[in-house]
Structure formats: C-alpha cells, structure tokens
Amino acid sequence: MPGKGEVLVEVRDMCKNFGVTVALDHVDMIIRRGEIRGLIGENGSGKSTVSSIIAGIQSATSGEMLYKGKVWKPESALEAGKQGIGMIVQEAGTIPNITVAENLFLGNYGEFKIGPVINKTKMNAAAKAALEGIGIGYVNPAKPAGFYNMEERKLIEIAKTMSGDPELFIVDETTTALSHTGRKILYDLMHKAAESDKAVIFISHDLNELMEHCDTLTVLRDGVIIDNLEKPDFDENDIKHKMVGREIKGNYYRMDQDGFSDQVVLKADCITTMNEILCFDLELHEGEILGIGGLSECGMHELGRALYGLEEVVDGKVVLKGEIEIDSAEKAFKNSIGYVSKNRDQESLDLNASIAANIQSSGYGKNRLFGPFVSERKERIYAKTQVDKLAIKCVDIYQPVRALSGGNKQKVVFGKWIADDADVLILDCPTRGVDIGVKAAMYQLINDMKRKGKSIIMISEEMPELIGMSDRVLILKDGKLSGEFYRSNGFDEHSLIECMI
C-alpha cells in the first residue's frame, strides 16, 4: 500500500488475548509520517487495543513493533510519551482533585523541582503556555481539574499530550466528548501534526468524520484487519459492510409515523436549576420519544439531570403521573424512571464491579426471596437474560465492566433499565462512542420500548439521531425553549439549526 512518507511505526503479527477472548489476531499495520490514519470497526474490534499497545498502556501477547526503525517495547505510557508517542484515551484521563497544571505534568515534575520542592509558579506558567497553545487559555492552571466540565477536561488532556510535541498523536474516541468548537480545535491539531511530517492515529465511530479528515482508513473486525483504504477509495456503504460483515445501507432510524398518547406521564412545571435551566416547561407523553437538542452549554444535559432528581431544582417542580414530585434520584428510581448519563463511566456504571452486579443493581425488588434476602438464582437469571438479549460480548456475566469495550459498556447500562422494565427512560447521548452495529441495536431497543408504551426522553448532540428517532423535538438555547418540532409535520434540519444558533 502506498504511503505518504517514511515509516514511523510498524506493527508485525501482533496478538493480544484477555483470557479466552482474542482482542487482536495477527495484526500488521504501518503508520507513515505525514499521515492521518483512521481506525474504524465495531466495539471490541481491536482499535483501542492496538493503539494502546503502541502507546505503552498495555503489552501485546505476541508479535513485535518498530518505532523509527528500532524495536519498540515501551514499559509504560510515560516512557512512550517521553519518546514521542502520545495518546488521548477514550475514558476520563484527568484526576479531578489535583490542579490542571499538576494533571498536565503528572509524572514529569522533574523540570519544576528545586531539590524536593516543586516550583508551582514555574509549573503553572508552563501549563498556561500549553493551554494557550491549543486555544484554551481561559482555563486556569491553578484550579482543580474537577472544577471544569467534561469537555473542558478532555481539552486539558489534549493540551497535556500536545505539550510533549508527539511525533505520533493517537486520538481515541475523543470527539464524542467535544462540542463543535472543541472538535475544530482537535481537527486543526491533527492536520497541523500531519503537515509537520508527524503522524496521527484517529479512532472514531463517526464515519463521516473519518472520511473527511483521514488520508487512509483501516477497518478492523473481531481483532483482524479487514482492509486498508486510501482516501480515493472511501465508500460509505462499502466501509459499513466491511465493519460488520453484513450490509448496512442508508437509514437505520425509524421509518414509521406512529404517534403517541395524549396521556402525560412526566411534567416539568417552570423548573429553574442552579445551572443553565430557567423556568422550563416540558410534558412527556405515554409512548413518546421526545428528543432534546441544542448546542453545547444550552442546558440540555442539565435538564436531563434535573428531571431525574440529580440536579437541584430551585424553583418549579417535576411531577410524575400528575401526583408524584420527583425531587431526588432515589425517588425517580423507586417510581420506575431510568437514567442513562452522558458521563457513562462515572455516573451509570461501577467499572470495578461485574456485568452481573451492574445489571442486578436495578433489580433488588424483583429478585428478593423474602424480607431483605435476595435469591442468587433470580439475580443470575436477571443478568444473564440481558447479556444474551443484548448480545453483550464478554467471557461471562462476572467479568468486570472495566474490561468491556465502550459499546458493550453501553449495552450493560441499557440492560440495567430494560431488566427493570422502567416506564420512563431519560437517555443522555445514548449512542455516544458506540459503533454503527451497536447504534442500530440501540435504536431498535428504543423503538421497541416506545411500542410497549414506554416514554423516552432522548437528549442528543447528533442531529440525524434527533430527526431519525423522535416523535417531537425540543430545541434549547441558553436554558430556555427555542423551538418545538413534530415528526408528523416533518423535521426541517435547517429550522432546527436556526433555533440552536
């Protein structure tokens, strides 16, 4: 395969096993200078695994790597970073309780030390320069990283990686955490690196994004490289077919025009929160998929949290079925409301617990024998049913959730609420960071729940998803309603966008 420049990294016959699970199966890959190499495949296909091995985060079971023509076997990500390979990981990569500057130079405090003492003034100044270098100079390096929201923390991670001026810049599912502005910052950095004779590995489930920004594209499936494609050969339907081994053409959203009941199941009555939401009214009907959209910082994520009782409502109230005031997450849960957080790993899952324990966490009432005693048999069936139904790829139900791919983690979150048979589901970016196959399965689940009379609020940053799945769409701007649109009237994308801006 022709490349752009000289070979920077070469992977030869690489295998990686996690117990009986084969994550990489004799993978060969060449990364050249001046190239943005996209990696695409279903969740669990091996994209993050091969990249993390290159970046020193984990080791291969067998095979070898060359970096700049020499054998490459880094002991850690810190060593890889010092040698010019930096990776933005999919999960949160900042420590919230230490400062932004301390996060930026974690493990590299040596240049700021005078004897045993760290010169924080010097470190903060260096951090400020790194933040300004990627265009986020407004971030205060002396503040704890936890002070900033998820997008800002992801930009801090990018600044940390770029401060080392990497020769290979690895971006793993990062754009899902970024707004349009944040994505532009990242795209600019990627293209600047390629133009400077460095290389980029770009992992994303957004095929359009990959086709626009990548020079070459590697398709993986079940730990095997299916194909390597040059930009002139990019074809959307062909790539989808290679990813999943079956034809996925065109639209996988809803095709029906089915309506919903007049019965209101959840109502927000002029609610105001401490953050973003100002006197907001909302009605969710039985059997309705209500889409909520808007630009970054419009208040849509805070709205979801407020409806579930996670965000304090300082004025107004949230009422279920006309009589139950929802003022806490505990009350929401007890009254059959489920919530899938955008911040999945921190708020929707216990990563250190097993798949079974996560799914079973919603089923205490259903799995009791008597009094406080729980039936282990009922719990096992409760979890196993969802693992089988959702085709969660795992060794068994007792595998730690931390070991799963992003899409399979998301399936566990869905499984928890499907098993509980929740009547109302609040889904905040439900398909964030999942591949096209999992995304299609999620949409089918949402549609099935609608047909059963369940009521769904779907908060999304993806316009096609809002238009494709919603019965009705509410657009937020500055914490207030900016527009309302009905499926029965047909959605006009331009009208939605106008309400957002």
Secondary structure, DSSP 8 states (H G I E B T S, - for coil): ---SSSEEEEEEEEEEEETTEEEEEEEEEEEETT-EEEEE-STTSSHHHHHHHHTTSS--SEEEEEETTEE---SSHHHHHHTTEEEE-SS--S-TTSBHHHHHTTT--GGGEETTEE-HHHHHHHHHHHHHHTT-TTS-TTSBGGGS-HHHHHHHHHHHHHHT--SEEEEES-GGG--HHHHHHHHHHHHHHHHTT-EEEEE-S-HHHHHHH-SEEEEEETTEEEEEEEGGG--HHHHHHHHHSS---S--S--------S-EEEEEEEEEESSS--SEEEEEETT-EEEEE-STTSSHHHHHHHHTTSS-EEEEEEEETTTEE--SHHHHHHTTEEEE-SSHHHHT--TTSBHHHHHHTT-TTTTEEETTEE-HHHHHHHHHHHHHHTT---S-TTSBGGGS-HHHHHHHHHHHHHHHT-SEEEEESTTTT--HHHHHHHHHHHHHHHHTT-EEEEE-S-HHHHHHH-SEEEEEETTEEEEEEEGGG---HHHHHHHH-
